[in-house]
Amino acid sequence: MVKAKYQSVLDLGAKLNMKDGDVQVNGDQLQIKGTAATPYEKDLLWNEIKKVGGENPTDLMADISVADGSVYARHTVQSGESLSLIAKHYFKDPMKYKQIFAANTGLLSSPDVIHPGQELVIPNM
């Protein structure tokens, strides 16, 4: 029953290609363990956990580590995106485009010019 309750969390972990994943049911508690690629992916998982189980679920124990904590995320630019749209997506603040630009000066020459397919570093804030 508890596994079914958190199925959306398990599905998200699979979609994010969590490494070293392990899921066990111990009585009425679900225990999950794994490694997310970045802090952003870890945040996505925790947000889904809170969505399903509330702020402090007692029926779930999660041990989620991060493989690469040197960046918040890596983002592949899609057609129609701008740095401000990307900043709004990750940080809820379009003005943080400046920090994204600063983290990618080796790739970008102007914050106004990005191209689909470019992989940008989204810095830790």
N, C-alpha and C positions, 0 to 999 in steps of 0.2 A: 504494500500500500504506500509506504513512504517513498519507495523508488518511483512509483507512478506519479506521485505528487511533484517530484523534482525532475520529471522526465525532460522538461524544457531546458533545465540546467545541463543535464547529461547530453542532450542534443547539441546545445551550444558548444560544449566542450569538444564534442566530436567535430563540429563544423570548424572550430578554431584549431583543429589538429593538436590538441593537448598531448604533451609527451608524458610518458611514464604514468599514464592514467590508471587509477584503481578505484573501483566502486564496490563497497561492501555494505550489507545490511546487518546491523548488530542490534537485535531486538526491534525496537521501534525507532531506531536512529539510522540514518543514512550517513555513511562515511565515504567521502570522496577525497582523492589525492591526485595531484598532477602538476605539470609545469606548463604555464602559459608562456608564449613567446615574448610578450612585452607587458609592462604594467597596464597599458590600455586594455589588453585582452583579459587580464586579471580583473580589472574594474568591470568589464562587461559581465564576467561570470558572477561577481559579487552583486552587481545590480540585479541580475536575473534571480539569484538566490533570495535577495531581499524582496523582490517582486512576488515570489512564490511563498516564502516563509516568514516574511516580516523582517523587521530590523535585527532581531536577535533570535533566530530560529533555534529551538531546543531539539528538534528532530533531525538536525543535520550538523555534521562536523566536517568542515572543509579545510584541507591543507593544500593551498595553492601557492606554488613558488613561481618565480619568473626567471626565464633563461637569459634574457638580456635587459638588465635594468639601466643600461647606459643611455637609453632613449625611452621616451614614453610610448612611441609607436613608429611604425614605418608605413608610409602611405603612398600608394601608386595613384598618380594623378589621372583623373577621368576627364573626358571631354566636357567642357563647360564649367569646370571648377576654377576657382581663384584661391589665392592664399587666404583671403579673408573668409571664404566659405569653409575652407579646410580648418582654419582656426576656430570658427564657430562650431563646427562638428566636434572637434576634440576638446575644446576648452569653454564652449558656450560664450566666447568673446571674440568677435571678428577682428578686434584690434590687436590680438596676439599674433597676427600674421607677421609682424616684425620679428618676433622671436623665431618663427618658423623660417623666415628668410635668412636670418642670421645663422641659423644652424645648417643652412644649405648653400652658403655662398660659394662653395666649391663647384656647385652644380648650376646655380642660378646667378645671372648677372643683374637682374632687376626683379623686384617683387611683383611687377606687373606682367611678367612674361614667364608662364609655365606651360608645359606641353604634356598632353596625354602620354602615359607610359613612364614618365619620370618617377623614380622612387625617392620620396622625400623623407628626411628624418623629422619626426615630430619630437621636439625636445621635452625633457622633464621640466616642469614649471615649479 
